[in-house]
């Protein structure tokens, strides 16, 4: 079995990357955990593959409430979430601290034209790629509409502007924006439901919150290596404990057949 990673292409600069792909924001997120067993405060960055129930939106808000809970409080919140959605699962196994909820807000300095967008921390796709993934992987992936909050008037293929601050993320602050984004084609966030088994060497793991300490292995070059023994059978999945999204060869072939833009498929 062969596996392929969905990857952003190489960009000429961080300015080009920010101009083409934009940045994301969100309103709802699981709090950080303060574990009184391992004495670690931590949160993950993987998005949830579920919408947040209306009854829990206040507790998950990033705007008005404290963003850290002790372990016992976190367990209660996670159990409430599982009960609300009638999901089978265990706290800190099925769900993780810090996971954000859809929908994303996307701010992008140029008109989005590509099939794939790579704002830091998310994979966003066009409607035709959404349809392909739903057709091939509907049991393995959750896909949510993205809110286009700010969209620039410029074309991404034009020379990339450099903001006065010199910081790539500030391009959006100086970009002339569209007053009406209703004419822009819709985009969607791709969230695999499962991950492959850990490829990292685990040194220790907290029995309460699941915090993993990994063994540092010095290598000259990071290698994308996915072995079949780590595979759980999904056609699209997160690679181990990372945010890298992998697909099986049949999905890779289907994607290549439609010649998607702004993406590379790298064998793992």
NUKE-63865 format. One record per residue (C-alpha): residue number from 1; residue in three letters; x, y, z negated. Coordinates in steps of 0.1 Angstrom, whole numbers, m for minus. Layout:
REM NUKE-63865
<node i="NUM" aa="ALA" c1="X" c2="Y" c3="Z"/>
...
//
This chain:
REM NUKE-63865
<node i="1" aa="UNK" c1="0" c2="0" c3="0"/>
<node i="2" aa="UNK" c1="13" c2="35" c3="9"/>
<node i="3" aa="UNK" c1="3" c2="67" c3="m7"/>
<node i="4" aa="UNK" c1="5" c2="104" c3="4"/>
<node i="5" aa="UNK" c1="6" c2="136" c3="m15"/>
<node i="6" aa="UNK" c1="m14" c2="166" c3="m5"/>
<node i="7" aa="UNK" c1="11" c2="195" c3="m6"/>
<node i="8" aa="UNK" c1="14" c2="231" c3="3"/>
<node i="9" aa="UNK" c1="38" c2="239" c3="32"/>
<node i="10" aa="UNK" c1="70" c2="258" c3="27"/>
<node i="11" aa="UNK" c1="64" c2="295" c3="27"/>
<node i="12" aa="UNK" c1="89" c2="322" c3="37"/>
<node i="13" aa="UNK" c1="85" c2="339" c3="4"/>
<node i="14" aa="UNK" c1="64" c2="341" c3="m28"/>
<node i="15" aa="UNK" c1="47" c2="372" c3="m12"/>
<node i="16" aa="UNK" c1="35" c2="351" c3="18"/>
<node i="17" aa="UNK" c1="23" c2="323" c3="m6"/>
<node i="18" aa="UNK" c1="3" c2="348" c3="m26"/>
<node i="19" aa="UNK" c1="m11" c2="366" c3="5"/>
<node i="20" aa="UNK" c1="m23" c2="334" c3="21"/>
<node i="21" aa="UNK" c1="m36" c2="315" c3="m9"/>
<node i="22" aa="UNK" c1="m46" c2="340" c3="m35"/>
<node i="23" aa="UNK" c1="m51" c2="334" c3="m72"/>
<node i="24" aa="UNK" c1="m78" c2="319" c3="m94"/>
<node i="25" aa="UNK" c1="m97" c2="328" c3="m126"/>
<node i="26" aa="UNK" c1="m124" c2="311" c3="m146"/>
<node i="27" aa="UNK" c1="m149" c2="317" c3="m174"/>
<node i="28" aa="UNK" c1="m152" c2="283" c3="m191"/>
<node i="29" aa="UNK" c1="m125" c2="261" c3="m206"/>
<node i="30" aa="UNK" c1="m121" c2="235" c3="m234"/>
<node i="31" aa="UNK" c1="m102" c2="251" c3="m263"/>
<node i="32" aa="UNK" c1="m66" c2="242" c3="m272"/>
<node i="33" aa="UNK" c1="m62" c2="216" c3="m300"/>
<node i="34" aa="UNK" c1="m42" c2="221" c3="m332"/>
<node i="35" aa="UNK" c1="m35" c2="185" c3="m342"/>
<node i="36" aa="UNK" c1="m31" c2="180" c3="m379"/>
<node i="37" aa="UNK" c1="m16" c2="145" c3="m373"/>
<node i="38" aa="UNK" c1="13" c2="153" c3="m349"/>
<node i="39" aa="UNK" c1="13" c2="190" c3="m358"/>
<node i="40" aa="UNK" c1="13" c2="200" c3="m322"/>
<node i="41" aa="UNK" c1="m8" c2="227" c3="m305"/>
<node i="42" aa="UNK" c1="m14" c2="219" c3="m269"/>
<node i="43" aa="UNK" c1="m37" c2="220" c3="m239"/>
<node i="44" aa="UNK" c1="m36" c2="205" c3="m205"/>
<node i="45" aa="UNK" c1="m42" c2="223" c3="m172"/>
<node i="46" aa="UNK" c1="m62" c2="197" c3="m153"/>
<node i="47" aa="UNK" c1="m97" c2="209" c3="m143"/>
<node i="48" aa="UNK" c1="m128" c2="191" c3="m155"/>
<node i="49" aa="UNK" c1="m147" c2="170" c3="m129"/>
<node i="50" aa="UNK" c1="m180" c2="182" c3="m144"/>
<node i="51" aa="UNK" c1="m200" c2="213" c3="m147"/>
<node i="52" aa="UNK" c1="m203" c2="227" c3="m183"/>
<node i="53" aa="UNK" c1="m237" c2="221" c3="m198"/>
<node i="54" aa="UNK" c1="m256" c2="253" c3="m204"/>
<node i="55" aa="UNK" c1="m259" c2="245" c3="m241"/>
<node i="56" aa="UNK" c1="m221" c2="245" c3="m245"/>
<node i="57" aa="UNK" c1="m212" c2="275" c3="m223"/>
<node i="58" aa="UNK" c1="m208" c2="298" c3="m253"/>
<node i="59" aa="UNK" c1="m184" c2="274" c3="m271"/>
<node i="60" aa="UNK" c1="m164" c2="270" c3="m239"/>
<node i="61" aa="UNK" c1="m162" c2="307" c3="m230"/>
<node i="62" aa="UNK" c1="m128" c2="321" c3="m224"/>
<node i="63" aa="UNK" c1="m141" c2="356" c3="m232"/>
<node i="64" aa="UNK" c1="m155" c2="358" c3="m267"/>
<node i="65" aa="UNK" c1="m144" c2="328" c3="m288"/>
<node i="66" aa="UNK" c1="m113" c2="315" c3="m304"/>
<node i="67" aa="UNK" c1="m95" c2="292" c3="m280"/>
<node i="68" aa="UNK" c1="m80" c2="268" c3="m306"/>
<node i="69" aa="UNK" c1="m97" c2="241" c3="m327"/>
<node i="70" aa="UNK" c1="m84" c2="216" c3="m352"/>
<node i="71" aa="UNK" c1="m84" c2="180" c3="m342"/>
<node i="72" aa="UNK" c1="m117" c2="171" c3="m360"/>
<node i="73" aa="UNK" c1="m135" c2="201" c3="m346"/>
<node i="74" aa="UNK" c1="m122" c2="192" c3="m311"/>
<node i="75" aa="UNK" c1="m135" c2="157" c3="m315"/>
<node i="76" aa="UNK" c1="m170" c2="170" c3="m324"/>
<node i="77" aa="UNK" c1="m170" c2="194" c3="m294"/>
<node i="78" aa="UNK" c1="m159" c2="166" c3="m270"/>
<node i="79" aa="UNK" c1="m186" c2="142" c3="m283"/>
<node i="80" aa="UNK" c1="m212" c2="169" c3="m279"/>
<node i="81" aa="UNK" c1="m201" c2="174" c3="m243"/>
<node i="82" aa="UNK" c1="m202" c2="136" c3="m236"/>
<node i="83" aa="UNK" c1="m236" c2="133" c3="m252"/>
<node i="84" aa="UNK" c1="m250" c2="163" c3="m232"/>
<node i="85" aa="UNK" c1="m240" c2="148" c3="m199"/>
<node i="86" aa="UNK" c1="m248" c2="112" c3="m210"/>
<node i="87" aa="UNK" c1="m213" c2="101" c3="m202"/>
<node i="88" aa="UNK" c1="m195" c2="70" c3="m216"/>
<node i="89" aa="UNK" c1="m161" c2="79" c3="m229"/>
<node i="90" aa="UNK" c1="m138" c2="87" c3="m258"/>
<node i="91" aa="UNK" c1="m125" c2="121" c3="m270"/>
<node i="92" aa="UNK" c1="m89" c2="128" c3="m259"/>
<node i="93" aa="UNK" c1="m91" c2="99" c3="m235"/>
<node i="94" aa="UNK" c1="m120" c2="108" c3="m212"/>
<node i="95" aa="UNK" c1="m115" c2="146" c3="m218"/>
<node i="96" aa="UNK" c1="m85" c2="167" c3="m226"/>
<node i="97" aa="UNK" c1="m80" c2="200" c3="m244"/>
<node i="98" aa="UNK" c1="m76" c2="231" c3="m222"/>
<node i="99" aa="UNK" c1="m94" c2="216" c3="m192"/>
<node i="100" aa="UNK" c1="m112" c2="244" c3="m173"/>
<node i="101" aa="UNK" c1="m147" c2="241" c3="m158"/>
<node i="102" aa="UNK" c1="m159" c2="251" c3="m124"/>
<node i="103" aa="UNK" c1="m167" c2="274" c3="m107"/>
<node i="104" aa="UNK" c1="m135" c2="291" c3="m99"/>
<node i="105" aa="UNK" c1="m132" c2="328" c3="m90"/>
<node i="106" aa="UNK" c1="m109" c2="333" c3="m60"/>
<node i="107" aa="UNK" c1="m91" c2="366" c3="m54"/>
<node i="108" aa="UNK" c1="m73" c2="365" c3="m20"/>
<node i="109" aa="UNK" c1="m55" c2="394" c3="m4"/>
<node i="110" aa="UNK" c1="m62" c2="382" c3="32"/>
<node i="111" aa="UNK" c1="m91" c2="367" c3="50"/>
<node i="112" aa="UNK" c1="m91" c2="330" c3="43"/>
<node i="113" aa="UNK" c1="m89" c2="310" c3="75"/>
<node i="114" aa="UNK" c1="m70" c2="279" c3="66"/>
<node i="115" aa="UNK" c1="m84" c2="244" c3="58"/>
<node i="116" aa="UNK" c1="m64" c2="242" c3="26"/>
<node i="117" aa="UNK" c1="m56" c2="270" c3="1"/>
<node i="118" aa="UNK" c1="m31" c2="266" c3="m27"/>
<node i="119" aa="UNK" c1="m37" c2="292" c3="m55"/>
<node i="120" aa="UNK" c1="m16" c2="282" c3="m85"/>
<node i="121" aa="UNK" c1="m33" c2="254" c3="m104"/>
<node i="122" aa="UNK" c1="m60" c2="244" c3="m78"/>
<node i="123" aa="UNK" c1="m66" c2="228" c3="m44"/>
<node i="124" aa="UNK" c1="m92" c2="246" c3="m24"/>
<node i="125" aa="UNK" c1="m106" c2="234" c3="10"/>
<node i="126" aa="UNK" c1="m128" c2="245" c3="38"/>
<node i="127" aa="UNK" c1="m163" c2="231" c3="44"/>
<node i="128" aa="UNK" c1="m151" c2="206" c3="71"/>
<node i="129" aa="UNK" c1="m124" c2="191" c3="47"/>
<node i="130" aa="UNK" c1="m150" c2="190" c3="20"/>
<node i="131" aa="UNK" c1="m173" c2="170" c3="43"/>
<node i="132" aa="UNK" c1="m145" c2="146" c3="52"/>
<node i="133" aa="UNK" c1="m135" c2="139" c3="16"/>
<node i="134" aa="UNK" c1="m172" c2="135" c3="5"/>
<node i="135" aa="UNK" c1="m177" c2="110" c3="33"/>
<node i="136" aa="UNK" c1="m146" c2="90" c3="25"/>
<node i="137" aa="UNK" c1="m141" c2="94" c3="m13"/>
<node i="138" aa="UNK" c1="m175" c2="105" c3="m27"/>
<node i="139" aa="UNK" c1="m171" c2="82" c3="m58"/>
<node i="140" aa="UNK" c1="m135" c2="93" c3="m65"/>
<node i="141" aa="UNK" c1="m138" c2="131" c3="m62"/>
<node i="142" aa="UNK" c1="m159" c2="160" c3="m75"/>
<node i="143" aa="UNK" c1="m161" c2="191" c3="m53"/>
<node i="144" aa="UNK" c1="m174" c2="225" c3="m64"/>
<node i="145" aa="UNK" c1="m181" c2="257" c3="m45"/>
<node i="146" aa="UNK" c1="m157" c2="285" c3="m52"/>
<node i="147" aa="UNK" c1="m168" c2="321" c3="m58"/>
<node i="148" aa="UNK" c1="m150" c2="345" c3="m34"/>
<node i="149" aa="UNK" c1="m146" c2="374" c3="m59"/>
<node i="150" aa="UNK" c1="m122" c2="396" c3="m39"/>
<node i="151" aa="UNK" c1="m112" c2="391" c3="m3"/>
<node i="152" aa="UNK" c1="m88" c2="413" c3="16"/>
<node i="153" aa="UNK" c1="m96" c2="427" c3="51"/>
<node i="154" aa="UNK" c1="m61" c2="419" c3="66"/>
<node i="155" aa="UNK" c1="m53" c2="387" c3="85"/>
<node i="156" aa="UNK" c1="m29" c2="364" c3="67"/>
<node i="157" aa="UNK" c1="m8" c2="360" c3="99"/>
<node i="158" aa="UNK" c1="2" c2="397" c3="98"/>
<node i="159" aa="UNK" c1="34" c2="407" c3="80"/>
<node i="160" aa="UNK" c1="30" c2="401" c3="43"/>
<node i="161" aa="UNK" c1="27" c2="433" c3="23"/>
<node i="162" aa="UNK" c1="49" c2="438" c3="m7"/>
<node i="163" aa="UNK" c1="32" c2="456" c3="m36"/>
<node i="164" aa="UNK" c1="48" c2="486" c3="m53"/>
<node i="165" aa="UNK" c1="54" c2="466" c3="m85"/>
<node i="166" aa="UNK" c1="74" c2="440" c3="m65"/>
<node i="167" aa="UNK" c1="53" c2="412" c3="m81"/>
<node i="168" aa="UNK" c1="36" c2="388" c3="m56"/>
<node i="169" aa="UNK" c1="5" c2="385" c3="m78"/>
<node i="170" aa="UNK" c1="m1" c2="422" c3="m75"/>
<node i="171" aa="UNK" c1="m7" c2="421" c3="m38"/>
<node i="172" aa="UNK" c1="m45" c2="418" c3="m45"/>
<node i="173" aa="UNK" c1="m44" c2="451" c3="m64"/>
<node i="174" aa="UNK" c1="m33" c2="471" c3="m33"/>
<node i="175" aa="UNK" c1="m51" c2="451" c3="m6"/>
<node i="176" aa="UNK" c1="m80" c2="468" c3="12"/>
<node i="177" aa="UNK" c1="m110" c2="446" c3="3"/>
<node i="178" aa="UNK" c1="m141" c2="435" c3="21"/>
<node i="179" aa="UNK" c1="m172" c2="452" c3="7"/>
<node i="180" aa="UNK" c1="m193" c2="422" c3="17"/>
<node i="181" aa="UNK" c1="m179" c2="386" c3="16"/>
<node i="182" aa="UNK" c1="m211" c2="369" c3="27"/>
<node i="183" aa="UNK" c1="m197" c2="365" c3="62"/>
<node i="184" aa="UNK" c1="m167" c2="345" c3="50"/>
<node i="185" aa="UNK" c1="m169" c2="307" c3="54"/>
<node i="186" aa="UNK" c1="m174" c2="289" c3="21"/>
<node i="187" aa="UNK" c1="m146" c2="272" c3="2"/>
<node i="188" aa="UNK" c1="m146" c2="244" c3="m24"/>
<node i="189" aa="UNK" c1="m123" c2="231" c3="m52"/>
<node i="190" aa="UNK" c1="m112" c2="195" c3="m50"/>
<node i="191" aa="UNK" c1="m111" c2="177" c3="m83"/>
<node i="192" aa="UNK" c1="m102" c2="139" c3="m84"/>
<node i="193" aa="UNK" c1="m121" c2="120" c3="m111"/>
<node i="194" aa="UNK" c1="m92" c2="97" c3="m121"/>
<node i="195" aa="UNK" c1="m54" c2="95" c3="m122"/>
<node i="196" aa="UNK" c1="m30" c2="68" c3="m116"/>
<node i="197" aa="UNK" c1="m12" c2="52" c3="m145"/>
<node i="198" aa="UNK" c1="17" c2="71" c3="m160"/>
<node i="199" aa="UNK" c1="48" c2="72" c3="m140"/>
<node i="200" aa="UNK" c1="67" c2="89" c3="m168"/>
<node i="201" aa="UNK" c1="88" c2="72" c3="m195"/>
<node i="202" aa="UNK" c1="67" c2="78" c3="m227"/>
<node i="203" aa="UNK" c1="88" c2="82" c3="m258"/>
<node i="204" aa="UNK" c1="59" c2="86" c3="m282"/>
<node i="205" aa="UNK" c1="22" c2="93" c3="m282"/>
<node i="206" aa="UNK" c1="0" c2="107" c3="m309"/>
<node i="207" aa="UNK" c1="m27" c2="83" c3="m319"/>
<node i="208" aa="UNK" c1="m51" c2="111" c3="m327"/>
<node i="209" aa="UNK" c1="m49" c2="138" c3="m299"/>
<node i="210" aa="UNK" c1="m30" c2="118" c3="m273"/>
<node i="211" aa="UNK" c1="m1" c2="142" c3="m271"/>
<node i="212" aa="UNK" c1="26" c2="125" c3="m251"/>
<node i="213" aa="UNK" c1="63" c2="131" c3="m256"/>
<node i="214" aa="UNK" c1="82" c2="119" c3="m226"/>
<node i="215" aa="UNK" c1="118" c2="108" c3="m222"/>
<node i="216" aa="UNK" c1="139" c2="132" c3="m202"/>
<node i="217" aa="UNK" c1="157" c2="115" c3="m173"/>
<node i="218" aa="UNK" c1="184" c2="135" c3="m156"/>
<node i="219" aa="UNK" c1="182" c2="131" c3="m118"/>
<node i="220" aa="UNK" c1="198" c2="150" c3="m90"/>
<node i="221" aa="UNK" c1="166" c2="153" c3="m71"/>
<node i="222" aa="UNK" c1="129" c2="150" c3="m80"/>
<node i="223" aa="UNK" c1="115" c2="121" c3="m61"/>
<node i="224" aa="UNK" c1="78" c2="115" c3="m52"/>
<node i="225" aa="UNK" c1="75" c2="78" c3="m60"/>
<node i="226" aa="UNK" c1="41" c2="61" c3="m64"/>
<node i="227" aa="UNK" c1="41" c2="24" c3="m69"/>
<node i="228" aa="UNK" c1="11" c2="2" c3="m62"/>
<node i="229" aa="UNK" c1="12" c2="m12" c3="m98"/>
<node i="230" aa="UNK" c1="3" c2="22" c3="m111"/>
<node i="231" aa="UNK" c1="m27" c2="25" c3="m87"/>
<node i="232" aa="UNK" c1="m62" c2="20" c3="m101"/>
<node i="233" aa="UNK" c1="m80" c2="16" c3="m67"/>
<node i="234" aa="UNK" c1="m92" c2="52" c3="m60"/>
<node i="235" aa="UNK" c1="m88" c2="67" c3="m25"/>
<node i="236" aa="UNK" c1="m79" c2="101" c3="m40"/>
<node i="237" aa="UNK" c1="m64" c2="106" c3="m74"/>
<node i="238" aa="UNK" c1="m41" c2="126" c3="m96"/>
<node i="239" aa="UNK" c1="m6" c2="112" c3="m97"/>
<node i="240" aa="UNK" c1="1" c2="101" c3="m133"/>
<node i="241" aa="UNK" c1="3" c2="129" c3="m158"/>
<node i="242" aa="UNK" c1="7" c2="156" c3="m131"/>
<node i="243" aa="UNK" c1="m15" c2="179" c3="m110"/>
<node i="244" aa="UNK" c1="m3" c2="164" c3="m78"/>
<node i="245" aa="UNK" c1="m31" c2="149" c3="m57"/>
<node i="246" aa="UNK" c1="m25" c2="117" c3="m38"/>
<node i="247" aa="UNK" c1="m46" c2="99" c3="m12"/>
<node i="248" aa="UNK" c1="m45" c2="64" c3="4"/>
<node i="249" aa="UNK" c1="m33" c2="59" c3="39"/>
<node i="250" aa="UNK" c1="m68" c2="57" c3="54"/>
<node i="251" aa="UNK" c1="m77" c2="92" c3="40"/>
<node i="252" aa="UNK" c1="m43" c2="105" c3="52"/>
<node i="253" aa="UNK" c1="m51" c2="92" c3="87"/>
<node i="254" aa="UNK" c1="m86" c2="108" c3="87"/>
<node i="255" aa="UNK" c1="m72" c2="141" c3="76"/>
<node i="256" aa="UNK" c1="m45" c2="141" c3="102"/>
<node i="257" aa="UNK" c1="m71" c2="133" c3="129"/>
<node i="258" aa="UNK" c1="m88" c2="167" c3="123"/>
<node i="259" aa="UNK" c1="m54" c2="186" c3="123"/>
<node i="260" aa="UNK" c1="m60" c2="206" c3="91"/>
<node i="261" aa="UNK" c1="m41" c2="238" c3="86"/>
<node i="262" aa="UNK" c1="m19" c2="250" c3="57"/>
<node i="263" aa="UNK" c1="m12" c2="215" c3="43"/>
<node i="264" aa="UNK" c1="15" c2="188" c3="45"/>
<node i="265" aa="UNK" c1="10" c2="151" c3="38"/>
<node i="266" aa="UNK" c1="42" c2="137" c3="21"/>
<node i="267" aa="UNK" c1="47" c2="100" c3="16"/>
<node i="268" aa="UNK" c1="52" c2="92" c3="m20"/>
//
